[in-house]
């Protein structure tokens, strides 16, 4: 019966090996899932930080542009208000450009 004992022992070793492989697979899956979750969290945090930074920069740029635009409009309005109206010269220039001045 020693051969039966040898076969039983080999079967027990095989079962232990199978259990170790299953445990290793489970641990690998757990580690992969944790790494993926951590990577996604890092990406999300970096993405949200970049979006926040760009939104802030856009708001600052938009405000600066709006202020500059308002200043230009005020300067243009002031220049128009300071301009003297000369209808005779205006009509003469229009007539000359259309070929009526000759």
Secondary structure as UniProt FT lines:
FT   HELIX           2..82
FT   HELIX           87..98
//
